[in-house]
Amino acid sequence: MEKVLDKKIKIIWDFRGPGAAKIAEHYQKHLEEFVTIEELKFDITGFEHFSPTHSSAFLVVAEFELKEVRELLKPHRGEIYLGEQ
C-alpha cells in the first residue's frame, strides 16, 4: 500500500558566479529527465535565483527515495519541502 503522507525532501544544488542563472536553469532540465528515467514519485523540479551570482536548482523526492538519489546525484544540501502538501 502506498503511503499517502510521504515526507517530501527538497534537494538542492547551488551554483555561483556570473553564469550561475543559466547553469541552474540548464541543470533543472537534466533533473526533469532524471525524474522520468528513474520514475520518481514526484515530478517537482525547479530553479531559484538569489542574486546575479547565486542560483540553485532543486528536485523534490519522497523520503524513501532520498538515500539512493543523494548517492547518485550528490546534491549540496537539502530541506523539508513544505509546498504542494
HTML snippet that shows the backbone in 3Dmol.js (N, CA, C, O; Angstrom):
<script src="https://3Dmol.org/build/3Dmol-min.js"></script>
<div id="view" style="width:600px;height:400px;position:relative"></div>
<script>
const pdb = `
ATOM      1  N   MET A   1       0.831  -1.176   0.000  1.00  0.00           N
ATOM      2  CA  MET A   1       0.000   0.000   0.000  1.00  0.00           C
ATOM      3  C   MET A   1       0.885   1.252   0.000  1.00  0.00           C
ATOM      4  O   MET A   1       1.850   1.331   0.761  1.00  0.00           O
ATOM      5  N   GLU A   2       0.564   2.210  -0.836  1.00  0.00           N
ATOM      6  CA  GLU A   2       1.352   3.424  -0.963  1.00  0.00           C
ATOM      7  C   GLU A   2       1.064   4.367   0.202  1.00  0.00           C
ATOM      8  O   GLU A   2      -0.084   4.545   0.609  1.00  0.00           O
ATOM      9  N   LYS A   3       2.131   4.965   0.727  1.00  0.00           N
ATOM     10  CA  LYS A   3       1.969   5.944   1.794  1.00  0.00           C
ATOM     11  C   LYS A   3       1.376   7.221   1.214  1.00  0.00           C
ATOM     12  O   LYS A   3       1.852   7.724   0.196  1.00  0.00           O
ATOM     13  N   VAL A   4       0.362   7.733   1.843  1.00  0.00           N
ATOM     14  CA  VAL A   4      -0.275   8.966   1.383  1.00  0.00           C
ATOM     15  C   VAL A   4       0.545  10.180   1.805  1.00  0.00           C
ATOM     16  O   VAL A   4       0.617  11.170   1.077  1.00  0.00           O
ATOM     17  N   LEU A   5       1.156  10.102   2.969  1.00  0.00           N
ATOM     18  CA  LEU A   5       1.840  11.265   3.512  1.00  0.00           C
ATOM     19  C   LEU A   5       3.358  11.103   3.499  1.00  0.00           C
ATOM     20  O   LEU A   5       4.012  11.422   4.492  1.00  0.00           O
ATOM     21  N   ASP A   6       3.933  10.616   2.401  1.00  0.00           N
ATOM     22  CA  ASP A   6       5.385  10.543   2.312  1.00  0.00           C
ATOM     23  C   ASP A   6       5.971  11.933   2.512  1.00  0.00           C
ATOM     24  O   ASP A   6       5.544  12.895   1.873  1.00  0.00           O
ATOM     25  N   LYS A   7       6.945  12.030   3.397  1.00  0.00           N
ATOM     26  CA  LYS A   7       7.606  13.309   3.618  1.00  0.00           C
ATOM     27  C   LYS A   7       8.352  13.687   2.339  1.00  0.00           C
ATOM     28  O   LYS A   7       9.036  12.854   1.744  1.00  0.00           O
ATOM     29  N   LYS A   8       8.217  14.939   1.922  1.00  0.00           N
ATOM     30  CA  LYS A   8       8.887  15.423   0.715  1.00  0.00           C
ATOM     31  C   LYS A   8      10.168  16.149   1.114  1.00  0.00           C
ATOM     32  O   LYS A   8      10.170  16.998   2.006  1.00  0.00           O
ATOM     33  N   ILE A   9      11.252  15.798   0.437  1.00  0.00           N
ATOM     34  CA  ILE A   9      12.557  16.389   0.705  1.00  0.00           C
ATOM     35  C   ILE A   9      13.015  17.139  -0.548  1.00  0.00           C
ATOM     36  O   ILE A   9      13.028  16.586  -1.648  1.00  0.00           O
ATOM     37  N   LYS A  10      13.385  18.393  -0.365  1.00  0.00           N
ATOM     38  CA  LYS A  10      13.890  19.222  -1.461  1.00  0.00           C
ATOM     39  C   LYS A  10      15.407  19.154  -1.424  1.00  0.00           C
ATOM     40  O   LYS A  10      16.029  19.628  -0.473  1.00  0.00           O
ATOM     41  N   ILE A  11      16.013  18.561  -2.466  1.00  0.00           N
ATOM     42  CA  ILE A  11      17.469  18.510  -2.542  1.00  0.00           C
ATOM     43  C   ILE A  11      17.924  19.584  -3.522  1.00  0.00           C
ATOM     44  O   ILE A  11      17.286  19.822  -4.547  1.00  0.00           O
ATOM     45  N   ILE A  12      19.032  20.224  -3.188  1.00  0.00           N
ATOM     46  CA  ILE A  12      19.411  21.484  -3.823  1.00  0.00           C
ATOM     47  C   ILE A  12      20.869  21.466  -4.265  1.00  0.00           C
ATOM     48  O   ILE A  12      21.747  20.961  -3.567  1.00  0.00           O
ATOM     49  N   TRP A  13      21.098  22.035  -5.451  1.00  0.00           N
ATOM     50  CA  TRP A  13      22.432  22.251  -5.985  1.00  0.00           C
ATOM     51  C   TRP A  13      22.623  23.748  -6.136  1.00  0.00           C
ATOM     52  O   TRP A  13      21.820  24.409  -6.793  1.00  0.00           O
ATOM     53  N   ASP A  14      23.674  24.293  -5.537  1.00  0.00           N
ATOM     54  CA  ASP A  14      23.967  25.727  -5.626  1.00  0.00           C
ATOM     55  C   ASP A  14      24.992  25.983  -6.722  1.00  0.00           C
ATOM     56  O   ASP A  14      25.939  25.218  -6.903  1.00  0.00           O
ATOM     57  N   PHE A  15      24.784  27.067  -7.443  1.00  0.00           N
ATOM     58  CA  PHE A  15      25.713  27.495  -8.478  1.00  0.00           C
ATOM     59  C   PHE A  15      26.064  28.949  -8.222  1.00  0.00           C
ATOM     60  O   PHE A  15      25.193  29.764  -7.918  1.00  0.00           O
ATOM     61  N   ARG A  16      27.350  29.269  -8.348  1.00  0.00           N
ATOM     62  CA  ARG A  16      27.810  30.628  -8.065  1.00  0.00           C
ATOM     63  C   ARG A  16      28.689  31.117  -9.209  1.00  0.00           C
ATOM     64  O   ARG A  16      29.352  30.337  -9.893  1.00  0.00           O
ATOM     65  N   GLY A  17      28.672  32.420  -9.391  1.00  0.00           N
ATOM     66  CA  GLY A  17      29.478  33.033 -10.436  1.00  0.00           C
ATOM     67  C   GLY A  17      28.585  33.703 -11.463  1.00  0.00           C
ATOM     68  O   GLY A  17      27.360  33.618 -11.372  1.00  0.00           O
ATOM     69  N   PRO A  18      29.188  34.374 -12.443  1.00  0.00           N
ATOM     70  CA  PRO A  18      28.402  35.144 -13.410  1.00  0.00           C
ATOM     71  C   PRO A  18      27.463  34.294 -14.263  1.00  0.00           C
ATOM     72  O   PRO A  18      26.475  34.820 -14.776  1.00  0.00           O
ATOM     73  N   GLY A  19      27.734  33.014 -14.431  1.00  0.00           N
ATOM     74  CA  GLY A  19      26.874  32.149 -15.235  1.00  0.00           C
ATOM     75  C   GLY A  19      25.914  31.310 -14.408  1.00  0.00           C
ATOM     76  O   GLY A  19      25.287  30.394 -14.941  1.00  0.00           O
ATOM     77  N   ALA A  20      25.786  31.598 -13.130  1.00  0.00           N
ATOM     78  CA  ALA A  20      25.006  30.757 -12.213  1.00  0.00           C
ATOM     79  C   ALA A  20      23.560  30.576 -12.660  1.00  0.00           C
ATOM     80  O   ALA A  20      23.031  29.468 -12.575  1.00  0.00           O
ATOM     81  N   ALA A  21      22.914  31.627 -13.128  1.00  0.00           N
ATOM     82  CA  ALA A  21      21.500  31.537 -13.507  1.00  0.00           C
ATOM     83  C   ALA A  21      21.296  30.561 -14.661  1.00  0.00           C
ATOM     84  O   ALA A  21      20.421  29.698 -14.601  1.00  0.00           O
ATOM     85  N   LYS A  22      22.095  30.697 -15.699  1.00  0.00           N
ATOM     86  CA  LYS A  22      21.940  29.814 -16.861  1.00  0.00           C
ATOM     87  C   LYS A  22      22.289  28.370 -16.508  1.00  0.00           C
ATOM     88  O   LYS A  22      21.649  27.440 -16.998  1.00  0.00           O
ATOM     89  N   ILE A  23      23.290  28.180 -15.668  1.00  0.00           N
ATOM     90  CA  ILE A  23      23.678  26.822 -15.264  1.00  0.00           C
ATOM     91  C   ILE A  23      22.550  26.169 -14.476  1.00  0.00           C
ATOM     92  O   ILE A  23      22.222  25.006 -14.715  1.00  0.00           O
ATOM     93  N   ALA A  24      21.950  26.903 -13.536  1.00  0.00           N
ATOM     94  CA  ALA A  24      20.858  26.350 -12.718  1.00  0.00           C
ATOM     95  C   ALA A  24      19.667  25.978 -13.603  1.00  0.00           C
ATOM     96  O   ALA A  24      19.073  24.914 -13.426  1.00  0.00           O
ATOM     97  N   GLU A  25      19.319  26.837 -14.543  1.00  0.00           N
ATOM     98  CA  GLU A  25      18.197  26.556 -15.440  1.00  0.00           C
ATOM     99  C   GLU A  25      18.485  25.325 -16.302  1.00  0.00           C
ATOM    100  O   GLU A  25      17.593  24.508 -16.530  1.00  0.00           O
ATOM    101  N   HIS A  26      19.711  25.189 -16.777  1.00  0.00           N
ATOM    102  CA  HIS A  26      20.078  24.023 -17.584  1.00  0.00           C
ATOM    103  C   HIS A  26      20.085  22.748 -16.732  1.00  0.00           C
ATOM    104  O   HIS A  26      19.621  21.698 -17.177  1.00  0.00           O
ATOM    105  N   TYR A  27      20.605  22.843 -15.524  1.00  0.00           N
ATOM    106  CA  TYR A  27      20.661  21.676 -14.632  1.00  0.00           C
ATOM    107  C   TYR A  27      19.254  21.174 -14.322  1.00  0.00           C
ATOM    108  O   TYR A  27      19.032  19.969 -14.207  1.00  0.00           O
ATOM    109  N   GLN A  28      18.312  22.090 -14.189  1.00  0.00           N
ATOM    110  CA  GLN A  28      16.934  21.711 -13.900  1.00  0.00           C
ATOM    111  C   GLN A  28      16.366  20.832 -15.019  1.00  0.00           C
ATOM    112  O   GLN A  28      15.583  19.922 -14.748  1.00  0.00           O
ATOM    113  N   LYS A  29      16.747  21.091 -16.257  1.00  0.00           N
ATOM    114  CA  LYS A  29      16.295  20.251 -17.369  1.00  0.00           C
ATOM    115  C   LYS A  29      16.801  18.823 -17.206  1.00  0.00           C
ATOM    116  O   LYS A  29      16.078  17.868 -17.492  1.00  0.00           O
ATOM    117  N   HIS A  30      18.029  18.677 -16.753  1.00  0.00           N
ATOM    118  CA  HIS A  30      18.574  17.327 -16.509  1.00  0.00           C
ATOM    119  C   HIS A  30      17.849  16.643 -15.352  1.00  0.00           C
ATOM    120  O   HIS A  30      17.643  15.430 -15.376  1.00  0.00           O
ATOM    121  N   LEU A  31      17.464  17.416 -14.347  1.00  0.00           N
ATOM    122  CA  LEU A  31      16.709  16.836 -13.236  1.00  0.00           C
ATOM    123  C   LEU A  31      15.351  16.333 -13.705  1.00  0.00           C
ATOM    124  O   LEU A  31      14.895  15.283 -13.254  1.00  0.00           O
ATOM    125  N   GLU A  32      14.693  17.071 -14.608  1.00  0.00           N
ATOM    126  CA  GLU A  32      13.415  16.612 -15.175  1.00  0.00           C
ATOM    127  C   GLU A  32      13.601  15.277 -15.888  1.00  0.00           C
ATOM    128  O   GLU A  32      12.782  14.370 -15.739  1.00  0.00           O
ATOM    129  N   GLU A  33      14.679  15.156 -16.663  1.00  0.00           N
ATOM    130  CA  GLU A  33      14.970  13.894 -17.362  1.00  0.00           C
ATOM    131  C   GLU A  33      15.194  12.761 -16.360  1.00  0.00           C
ATOM    132  O   GLU A  33      14.716  11.645 -16.561  1.00  0.00           O
ATOM    133  N   PHE A  34      15.916  13.050 -15.290  1.00  0.00           N
ATOM    134  CA  PHE A  34      16.199  12.050 -14.262  1.00  0.00           C
ATOM    135  C   PHE A  34      14.907  11.540 -13.632  1.00  0.00           C
ATOM    136  O   PHE A  34      14.748  10.337 -13.424  1.00  0.00           O
ATOM    137  N   VAL A  35      13.987  12.447 -13.330  1.00  0.00           N
ATOM    138  CA  VAL A  35      12.698  12.070 -12.739  1.00  0.00           C
ATOM    139  C   VAL A  35      11.977  11.078 -13.643  1.00  0.00           C
ATOM    140  O   VAL A  35      11.441  10.076 -13.170  1.00  0.00           O
ATOM    141  N   THR A  36      11.963  11.356 -14.932  1.00  0.00           N
ATOM    142  CA  THR A  36      11.282  10.478 -15.893  1.00  0.00           C
ATOM    143  C   THR A  36      11.965   9.119 -15.991  1.00  0.00           C
ATOM    144  O   THR A  36      11.302   8.083 -15.927  1.00  0.00           O
ATOM    145  N   ILE A  37      13.268   9.120 -16.144  1.00  0.00           N
ATOM    146  CA  ILE A  37      14.017   7.869 -16.312  1.00  0.00           C
ATOM    147  C   ILE A  37      13.907   6.986 -15.072  1.00  0.00           C
ATOM    148  O   ILE A  37      13.702   5.776 -15.178  1.00  0.00           O
ATOM    149  N   GLU A  38      14.045   7.599 -13.897  1.00  0.00           N
ATOM    150  CA  GLU A  38      14.036   6.838 -12.644  1.00  0.00           C
ATOM    151  C   GLU A  38      12.628   6.614 -12.085  1.00  0.00           C
ATOM    152  O   GLU A  38      12.461   5.924 -11.079  1.00  0.00           O
ATOM    153  N   GLU A  39      11.626   7.193 -12.731  1.00  0.00           N
ATOM    154  CA  GLU A  39      10.227   7.043 -12.312  1.00  0.00           C
ATOM    155  C   GLU A  39      10.046   7.402 -10.837  1.00  0.00           C
ATOM    156  O   GLU A  39       9.485   6.634 -10.056  1.00  0.00           O
ATOM    157  N   LEU A  40      10.536   8.585 -10.480  1.00  0.00           N
ATOM    158  CA  LEU A  40      10.405   9.046  -9.100  1.00  0.00           C
ATOM    159  C   LEU A  40       8.948   9.356  -8.772  1.00  0.00           C
ATOM    160  O   LEU A  40       8.132   9.600  -9.661  1.00  0.00           O
ATOM    161  N   LYS A  41       8.644   9.340  -7.496  1.00  0.00           N
ATOM    162  CA  LYS A  41       7.264   9.537  -7.043  1.00  0.00           C
ATOM    163  C   LYS A  41       6.728  10.923  -7.395  1.00  0.00           C
ATOM    164  O   LYS A  41       5.575  11.060  -7.803  1.00  0.00           O
ATOM    165  N   PHE A  42       7.565  11.952  -7.238  1.00  0.00           N
ATOM    166  CA  PHE A  42       7.134  13.323  -7.519  1.00  0.00           C
ATOM    167  C   PHE A  42       7.883  13.853  -8.735  1.00  0.00           C
ATOM    168  O   PHE A  42       9.014  13.445  -9.002  1.00  0.00           O
ATOM    169  N   ASP A  43       7.256  14.753  -9.462  1.00  0.00           N
ATOM    170  CA  ASP A  43       7.928  15.373 -10.612  1.00  0.00           C
ATOM    171  C   ASP A  43       8.083  16.875 -10.372  1.00  0.00           C
ATOM    172  O   ASP A  43       7.760  17.699 -11.228  1.00  0.00           O
ATOM    173  N   ILE A  44       8.579  17.198  -9.201  1.00  0.00           N
ATOM    174  CA  ILE A  44       8.743  18.598  -8.813  1.00  0.00           C
ATOM    175  C   ILE A  44      10.225  18.967  -8.939  1.00  0.00           C
ATOM    176  O   ILE A  44      11.066  18.458  -8.199  1.00  0.00           O
ATOM    177  N   THR A  45      10.527  19.854  -9.881  1.00  0.00           N
ATOM    178  CA  THR A  45      11.875  20.378 -10.058  1.00  0.00           C
ATOM    179  C   THR A  45      11.760  21.880 -10.255  1.00  0.00           C
ATOM    180  O   THR A  45      10.667  22.407 -10.458  1.00  0.00           O
ATOM    181  N   GLY A  46      12.877  22.555 -10.197  1.00  0.00           N
ATOM    182  CA  GLY A  46      12.843  23.984 -10.455  1.00  0.00           C
ATOM    183  C   GLY A  46      14.194  24.619 -10.239  1.00  0.00           C
ATOM    184  O   GLY A  46      15.193  23.941 -10.000  1.00  0.00           O
ATOM    185  N   PHE A  47      14.204  25.938 -10.329  1.00  0.00           N
ATOM    186  CA  PHE A  47      15.417  26.701 -10.070  1.00  0.00           C
ATOM    187  C   PHE A  47      15.016  27.999  -9.395  1.00  0.00           C
ATOM    188  O   PHE A  47      13.880  28.459  -9.509  1.00  0.00           O
ATOM    189  N   GLU A  48      15.986  28.583  -8.682  1.00  0.00           N
ATOM    190  CA  GLU A  48      15.757  29.845  -7.983  1.00  0.00           C
ATOM    191  C   GLU A  48      16.979  30.727  -8.182  1.00  0.00           C
ATOM    192  O   GLU A  48      18.110  30.242  -8.199  1.00  0.00           O
ATOM    193  N   HIS A  49      16.745  32.019  -8.331  1.00  0.00           N
ATOM    194  CA  HIS A  49      17.829  32.987  -8.465  1.00  0.00           C
ATOM    195  C   HIS A  49      17.830  33.860  -7.211  1.00  0.00           C
ATOM    196  O   HIS A  49      16.824  34.487  -6.876  1.00  0.00           O
ATOM    197  N   PHE A  50      18.956  33.890  -6.534  1.00  0.00           N
ATOM    198  CA  PHE A  50      19.071  34.648  -5.287  1.00  0.00           C
ATOM    199  C   PHE A  50      19.777  35.981  -5.490  1.00  0.00           C
ATOM    200  O   PHE A  50      19.484  36.959  -4.803  1.00  0.00           O
ATOM    201  N   SER A  51      20.705  36.013  -6.434  1.00  0.00           N
ATOM    202  CA  SER A  51      21.441  37.230  -6.764  1.00  0.00           C
ATOM    203  C   SER A  51      22.020  37.026  -8.160  1.00  0.00           C
ATOM    204  O   SER A  51      21.895  35.934  -8.715  1.00  0.00           O
ATOM    205  N   PRO A  52      22.647  38.039  -8.738  1.00  0.00           N
ATOM    206  CA  PRO A  52      23.240  37.849 -10.070  1.00  0.00           C
ATOM    207  C   PRO A  52      24.326  36.771 -10.115  1.00  0.00           C
ATOM    208  O   PRO A  52      24.676  36.286 -11.192  1.00  0.00           O
ATOM    209  N   THR A  53      24.853  36.400  -8.961  1.00  0.00           N
ATOM    210  CA  THR A  53      25.926  35.402  -8.943  1.00  0.00           C
ATOM    211  C   THR A  53      25.611  34.168  -8.089  1.00  0.00           C
ATOM    212  O   THR A  53      26.516  33.396  -7.772  1.00  0.00           O
ATOM    213  N   HIS A  54      24.348  33.975  -7.714  1.00  0.00           N
ATOM    214  CA  HIS A  54      23.984  32.787  -6.927  1.00  0.00           C
ATOM    215  C   HIS A  54      22.595  32.319  -7.338  1.00  0.00           C
ATOM    216  O   HIS A  54      21.603  33.029  -7.178  1.00  0.00           O
ATOM    217  N   SER A  55      22.555  31.104  -7.872  1.00  0.00           N
ATOM    218  CA  SER A  55      21.296  30.455  -8.242  1.00  0.00           C
ATOM    219  C   SER A  55      21.353  29.006  -7.802  1.00  0.00           C
ATOM    220  O   SER A  55      22.422  28.480  -7.493  1.00  0.00           O
ATOM    221  N   SER A  56      20.197  28.368  -7.777  1.00  0.00           N
ATOM    222  CA  SER A  56      20.163  26.950  -7.417  1.00  0.00           C
ATOM    223  C   SER A  56      19.146  26.219  -8.269  1.00  0.00           C
ATOM    224  O   SER A  56      18.212  26.815  -8.806  1.00  0.00           O
ATOM    225  N   ALA A  57      19.345  24.918  -8.380  1.00  0.00           N
ATOM    226  CA  ALA A  57      18.376  24.022  -8.999  1.00  0.00           C
ATOM    227  C   ALA A  57      17.948  23.056  -7.914  1.00  0.00           C
ATOM    228  O   ALA A  57      18.717  22.757  -7.000  1.00  0.00           O
ATOM    229  N   PHE A  58      16.696  22.556  -8.016  1.00  0.00           N
ATOM    230  CA  PHE A  58      16.238  21.644  -6.973  1.00  0.00           C
ATOM    231  C   PHE A  58      15.359  20.538  -7.533  1.00  0.00           C
ATOM    232  O   PHE A  58      14.798  20.639  -8.624  1.00  0.00           O
ATOM    233  N   LEU A  59      15.265  19.485  -6.744  1.00  0.00           N
ATOM    234  CA  LEU A  59      14.450  18.315  -7.045  1.00  0.00           C
ATOM    235  C   LEU A  59      13.789  17.890  -5.743  1.00  0.00           C
ATOM    236  O   LEU A  59      14.443  17.830  -4.702  1.00  0.00           O
ATOM    237  N   VAL A  60      12.503  17.597  -5.797  1.00  0.00           N
ATOM    238  CA  VAL A  60      11.784  17.121  -4.617  1.00  0.00           C
ATOM    239  C   VAL A  60      11.605  15.616  -4.743  1.00  0.00           C
ATOM    240  O   VAL A  60      11.105  15.118  -5.752  1.00  0.00           O
ATOM    241  N   VAL A  61      12.020  14.899  -3.702  1.00  0.00           N
ATOM    242  CA  VAL A  61      11.911  13.433  -3.691  1.00  0.00           C
ATOM    243  C   VAL A  61      11.140  12.991  -2.456  1.00  0.00           C
ATOM    244  O   VAL A  61      11.057  13.719  -1.468  1.00  0.00           O
ATOM    245  N   ALA A  62      10.583  11.801  -2.525  1.00  0.00           N
ATOM    246  CA  ALA A  62       9.965  11.193  -1.351  1.00  0.00           C
ATOM    247  C   ALA A  62      11.085  10.741  -0.419  1.00  0.00           C
ATOM    248  O   ALA A  62      12.170  10.375  -0.870  1.00  0.00           O
ATOM    249  N   GLU A  63      10.817  10.768   0.861  1.00  0.00           N
ATOM    250  CA  GLU A  63      11.850  10.420   1.846  1.00  0.00           C
ATOM    251  C   GLU A  63      12.462   9.042   1.570  1.00  0.00           C
ATOM    252  O   GLU A  63      13.664   8.858   1.759  1.00  0.00           O
ATOM    253  N   PHE A  64      11.660   8.080   1.130  1.00  0.00           N
ATOM    254  CA  PHE A  64      12.195   6.734   0.889  1.00  0.00           C
ATOM    255  C   PHE A  64      13.131   6.696  -0.319  1.00  0.00           C
ATOM    256  O   PHE A  64      13.896   5.743  -0.461  1.00  0.00           O
ATOM    257  N   GLU A  65      13.092   7.697  -1.186  1.00  0.00           N
ATOM    258  CA  GLU A  65      13.968   7.758  -2.364  1.00  0.00           C
ATOM    259  C   GLU A  65      15.258   8.529  -2.085  1.00  0.00           C
ATOM    260  O   GLU A  65      16.198   8.470  -2.876  1.00  0.00           O
ATOM    261  N   LEU A  66      15.305   9.243  -0.978  1.00  0.00           N
ATOM    262  CA  LEU A  66      16.381  10.188  -0.714  1.00  0.00           C
ATOM    263  C   LEU A  66      17.768   9.559  -0.758  1.00  0.00           C
ATOM    264  O   LEU A  66      18.652  10.086  -1.434  1.00  0.00           O
ATOM    265  N   LYS A  67      17.980   8.473  -0.075  1.00  0.00           N
ATOM    266  CA  LYS A  67      19.331   7.895   0.019  1.00  0.00           C
ATOM    267  C   LYS A  67      19.881   7.548  -1.361  1.00  0.00           C
ATOM    268  O   LYS A  67      21.014   7.903  -1.686  1.00  0.00           O
ATOM    269  N   GLU A  68      19.085   6.859  -2.168  1.00  0.00           N
ATOM    270  CA  GLU A  68      19.558   6.449  -3.486  1.00  0.00           C
ATOM    271  C   GLU A  68      19.823   7.661  -4.391  1.00  0.00           C
ATOM    272  O   GLU A  68      20.852   7.724  -5.064  1.00  0.00           O
ATOM    273  N   VAL A  69      18.902   8.608  -4.402  1.00  0.00           N
ATOM    274  CA  VAL A  69      19.060   9.791  -5.257  1.00  0.00           C
ATOM    275  C   VAL A  69      20.255  10.614  -4.792  1.00  0.00           C
ATOM    276  O   VAL A  69      21.028  11.107  -5.614  1.00  0.00           O
ATOM    277  N   ARG A  70      20.409  10.762  -3.492  1.00  0.00           N
ATOM    278  CA  ARG A  70      21.540  11.523  -2.951  1.00  0.00           C
ATOM    279  C   ARG A  70      22.871  10.894  -3.365  1.00  0.00           C
ATOM    280  O   ARG A  70      23.809  11.609  -3.718  1.00  0.00           O
ATOM    281  N   GLU A  71      22.959   9.574  -3.325  1.00  0.00           N
ATOM    282  CA  GLU A  71      24.196   8.899  -3.714  1.00  0.00           C
ATOM    283  C   GLU A  71      24.482   9.068  -5.204  1.00  0.00           C
ATOM    284  O   GLU A  71      25.641   9.193  -5.600  1.00  0.00           O
ATOM    285  N   LEU A  72      23.442   9.073  -6.031  1.00  0.00           N
ATOM    286  CA  LEU A  72      23.623   9.211  -7.472  1.00  0.00           C
ATOM    287  C   LEU A  72      23.949  10.643  -7.900  1.00  0.00           C
ATOM    288  O   LEU A  72      24.823  10.855  -8.740  1.00  0.00           O
ATOM    289  N   LEU A  73      23.256  11.617  -7.331  1.00  0.00           N
ATOM    290  CA  LEU A  73      23.336  12.987  -7.835  1.00  0.00           C
ATOM    291  C   LEU A  73      24.164  13.951  -6.988  1.00  0.00           C
ATOM    292  O   LEU A  73      24.478  15.049  -7.448  1.00  0.00           O
ATOM    293  N   LYS A  74      24.521  13.573  -5.776  1.00  0.00           N
ATOM    294  CA  LYS A  74      25.382  14.377  -4.904  1.00  0.00           C
ATOM    295  C   LYS A  74      24.925  15.837  -4.750  1.00  0.00           C
ATOM    296  O   LYS A  74      25.662  16.754  -5.111  1.00  0.00           O
ATOM    297  N   PRO A  75      23.725  16.053  -4.223  1.00  0.00           N
ATOM    298  CA  PRO A  75      23.277  17.436  -4.005  1.00  0.00           C
ATOM    299  C   PRO A  75      24.132  18.127  -2.951  1.00  0.00           C
ATOM    300  O   PRO A  75      24.808  17.471  -2.158  1.00  0.00           O
ATOM    301  N   HIS A  76      24.095  19.459  -2.948  1.00  0.00           N
ATOM    302  CA  HIS A  76      24.869  20.234  -1.978  1.00  0.00           C
ATOM    303  C   HIS A  76      24.182  20.322  -0.628  1.00  0.00           C
ATOM    304  O   HIS A  76      24.843  20.385   0.408  1.00  0.00           O
ATOM    305  N   ARG A  77      22.859  20.326  -0.638  1.00  0.00           N
ATOM    306  CA  ARG A  77      22.117  20.450   0.619  1.00  0.00           C
ATOM    307  C   ARG A  77      20.674  20.007   0.409  1.00  0.00           C
ATOM    308  O   ARG A  77      20.260  19.703  -0.710  1.00  0.00           O
ATOM    309  N   GLY A  78      19.923  19.976   1.493  1.00  0.00           N
ATOM    310  CA  GLY A  78      18.534  19.580   1.402  1.00  0.00           C
ATOM    311  C   GLY A  78      17.711  20.174   2.530  1.00  0.00           C
ATOM    312  O   GLY A  78      18.252  20.651   3.528  1.00  0.00           O
ATOM    313  N   GLU A  79      16.391  20.139   2.359  1.00  0.00           N
ATOM    314  CA  GLU A  79      15.493  20.651   3.392  1.00  0.00           C
ATOM    315  C   GLU A  79      14.136  19.978   3.226  1.00  0.00           C
ATOM    316  O   GLU A  79      13.839  19.414   2.173  1.00  0.00           O
ATOM    317  N   ILE A  80      13.327  20.039   4.255  1.00  0.00           N
ATOM    318  CA  ILE A  80      11.964  19.526   4.161  1.00  0.00           C
ATOM    319  C   ILE A  80      11.202  20.416   3.183  1.00  0.00           C
ATOM    320  O   ILE A  80      11.291  21.642   3.261  1.00  0.00           O
ATOM    321  N   TYR A  81      10.462  19.814   2.273  1.00  0.00           N
ATOM    322  CA  TYR A  81       9.689  20.575   1.291  1.00  0.00           C
ATOM    323  C   TYR A  81       8.282  20.780   1.820  1.00  0.00           C
ATOM    324  O   TYR A  81       7.571  19.817   2.107  1.00  0.00           O
ATOM    325  N   LEU A  82       7.885  22.036   1.947  1.00  0.00           N
ATOM    326  CA  LEU A  82       6.581  22.343   2.525  1.00  0.00           C
ATOM    327  C   LEU A  82       5.536  22.741   1.483  1.00  0.00           C
ATOM    328  O   LEU A  82       4.360  22.869   1.824  1.00  0.00           O
ATOM    329  N   GLY A  83       5.920  22.935   0.257  1.00  0.00           N
ATOM    330  CA  GLY A  83       4.983  23.310  -0.795  1.00  0.00           C
ATOM    331  C   GLY A  83       4.181  22.111  -1.277  1.00  0.00           C
ATOM    332  O   GLY A  83       4.593  20.970  -1.070  1.00  0.00           O
ATOM    333  N   GLU A  84       3.070  22.345  -1.900  1.00  0.00           N
ATOM    334  CA  GLU A  84       2.217  21.312  -2.517  1.00  0.00           C
ATOM    335  C   GLU A  84       1.968  20.116  -1.601  1.00  0.00           C
ATOM    336  O   GLU A  84       2.174  18.975  -2.014  1.00  0.00           O
ATOM    337  N   GLN A  85       1.540  20.348  -0.402  1.00  0.00           N
ATOM    338  CA  GLN A  85       1.248  19.237   0.511  1.00  0.00           C
ATOM    339  C   GLN A  85       0.010  18.596   0.077  1.00  0.00           C
ATOM    340  O   GLN A  85      -0.436  17.631   0.697  1.00  0.00           O
TER     341      GLN A  85
END
`;
const viewer = $3Dmol.createViewer("view");
viewer.addModel(pdb, "pdb");
viewer.setStyle({}, {cartoon: {color: "spectrum"}});
viewer.zoomTo();
viewer.render();
</script>
